[in-house]
């Protein structure tokens, strides 16, 4: 019975793995398929066509992703530490209000954010886009970091305070190393979300020299006579997936530990 149970789990797991891997494998296959066989012509067209991906598009995407990851880590760490370790009036209500933002489709507030960025003088800027993407990441990140801080034994914090550390030095010296898996998980989610984001850059960026790679890929989707160059699009999809796959491969162990510790406390 146990053997059949294990076999069932194996078949189910294998089927799910194939289901999730199939789109990526198909994109990789389609990106190297040409009329005469296989080759890299599609990638050459992706980077050399008049409206293809250029270096500044990639730099823009990395800039936005780095600013979003940095902003998300700073705000969610300070907020998660406050919600997880300190008692103050309205703490639970404020935390629930923050989580409730997860229920709001972000597309519905993009126009309002566009107007707000105009008041701040940040329209059509990578900094303004990064601030918006950071705001989208905060509810989930705050939830993860609060639970990560709550999972740390209070004896560690009390020992640091006995040795003369104040709250801020305790956070830097004791708590941050203890919640490192949670920080990596939050940073990884923020990078993946900002790197792959399409709708917010489409609404908030107007200048073509500030386009991210997602906008550049869509911008070059049409070839001659209005037809869609699907092969070049598949090459663009694979190109954009590579940094995400590499990052996940290097950090998957910390990601799983951080996600588990953050989720279990919720």
N, C-alpha and C positions, 0 to 999 in steps of 0.2 A: 504493500500500500504506500509505504514511504517512497519506494522507487518510482511508482507512478506519479506520486505527488511532486517529486523533484523533476521528473520528466515534463510534467505539465507546466511547472514554473519555467523550465528551460525553453519549452516551445513558445510559451506566451512571451517571455522576455526576448527570444530571438525574433518573433514576429513583430514586436514593437520596435526593436532595433532596426529591422529592415524597413518598417513603415517610416521611421524618422529619417533614416539614411538615404532612402530612395530619391527624394527630391535633390539632395546635394550631389549624389552620385550621377544622377541624370544631368544636372547642370554641368558637372565636370566633363561628362562624356560629350554633351552638346557643344561645350566651349572649344573642344579640340577637333570636332568633326568638320570636315570641309567637303566640297563637292567631289574632290578626287580621292578622299581618304581621311587621313588625320594630319594635323599640323597646327601651327601657332598663328595662322593668318588672322583668325578672329581676334586674338590678343593684339596683334600688330595694328589691326583696324581700330581697336578700342583706344589705343594710345596715340595713333597718328592721324586719324581722321580730323577734319576741320573742327568738329564739335565734340571730340572725344575727351577723355580724362587727361588732365595736365597735372604737373607737379603741384601747382598751387592749390588745386582741388584737394589733393591728398593732405597737404600741409594744413589747409583750412579744417579738414575733418579731424586731424590729430589735435589741432589747437582747441577746437570746440570740445572734443572728448576729454582732453587734459584739464581744461578749465572746469568742465562739468564734474569730472571725478574729484578734483581738488575741492570745489565748492561743496559737493555732496558730502565728502568725508568730513570736512571741518564742521559744517552745520549739524549733520546727523550725529557726529561724535559728541559735540557739546550738548545738543538737545537730548540725545539718548542718555548721557551721563546725568543730566539734570532730572529727567523723568524716571530714571532707574534708581537713583541713589538719594534724592532729596525729597523731603515732604514740604509741600507748599500749598496754599489754598487754591482749589480748582485744578489740581494737577491731573486727576483722572478725566475731568471734563475737557480740559485743553487737549489731552492726548487723544480722546475720542474724536474731538473736532478735527484734529490733524489727520487721523485715519479716515474720517468720513470723506476727505478730499479724494481718496482713492475711488470713490463711487462716482465722481463727476467726470464725464468724458472730456478729456483735455481739449479736444477740438472745439468744444462749445465756448471755451474761454480764450481762445487764441486771438480773436479780434480785439477783445478787451485788453489783453496783454500787449498787442501791437500798439494800441493807443497809449498805454502806460509807458511803453518803451519810448514813444515819441515825446512824452512829457520829460523823460529822463535824458533825452538826447542820444538814445541808444538804438534807434531804428536802423535797420540794414547794417548791423554790426555783429561780429562774431561774439563779442562780450555780451551783448543783449541776448543773443540766441543761447549762449551758455547759461545765463541767469534763468531763462525760461526752462531750459532742460533740467537745470539743477532743482528748480521748484517742482517739476514733475516727479523727480526721483525721491524727494524728501519724505513723503508719507511712508513708503515701504522701507526706506533706509532708516528712518527714525524708529520704526517698529523693530527692525533687526538689531539696531544698536542698543535700544533700551533693554531688549531681552538678553543681549550679550552681556551687558553690564550687570544685569540682575543675576546672571548665572555665576558671576565671580563671588567666591566666599567673602563675607564681610570682614572676616578676621584679617585678611590681607590689607584691606583699607585701614582697619583700626590699628594694625601694627605699624603701618607707615605714619599714621598720625601721632602715634606714641613716640616715634623717632623724630618728630618735629616737622613733618610734611603738612602743608596746608592742602586745601582741596585741589588747587590747580597742579601743584607738584605731585600730589598723589595720582592725579589723572595721567600726567606725563610719564612718571617713573614706574608706577605699579599697574594701573588699570589698562593703559593702552597695550603694553605687551601681552596682558592676559586676554584681551579681546581681539588679538591679531587676526584669527580666522574670520571673525565678523567683519573687520575692516576690509579684508581682502574680498569677501563676498559682496559687500556694499560697493566697493570700487569696481569690481568686475561687472556687476549689474549696471552701474552707471556708465561704464565704458561701452558695453554692448548696446545699451539703449541709445546713447548719444551718437555712436558711430553709425548705427543703422537707421537713425531717425530721418524721415523724409518729409512728413507733413509740416512740422514746425519750421524747418528751413525754407520750405516752399512758400509759406505765408510771410515769414519774417525777413527773408533776404531778397533783395531786388537786383543788386549788382552782380553781374556774371563772374567778376573776379573774386567774389566772396562765396561763390557756390561751393557746397561740400560735394563729396564724391557721389552721394545718392542723387543729388540734383544733376550732376554731370552725366551720370549713367542714363537717367531718364531723358536728359537734353539731347543725347546722341542716339536716341532710340530709332529715329527715322533716317532711312537711307535715301537713295534717289527715288523719285516718282512717288513719294509718300509711303512707300512700303516700310515695314518695320524690320530692322536688322536683328532678328532674334538671336543669331549666333553671337554677335558682338555683345548683346545684352547678357547672354549666359556667361560670356567671358567676364563681364563687369560684375555679375553676381559672385562668381568664383573669386575674383580679385578682392571684393569687399569681405568675403567670408574668411579669407586666409588669416588676417590679424586676429579675428575673434577666435578661430580654432586654435591658433598658436597660444594665445593668452589663456584660454581655457585649459589647454593641455599642460601648460606649465604650472597652473595654479589650481587644478581640479581637486587636489587633496585638501588644501585649505578651504576651498569653496564648499566642499561637502561638509567639512567639520563646522564651518561657520554657519552654513544654512541650517544644519541640524540643531546646533546649540541655540540659534536664534528662534527657530520655529518651535522647538519643544517647550520653551518657556511661555510661548504665547497661549 
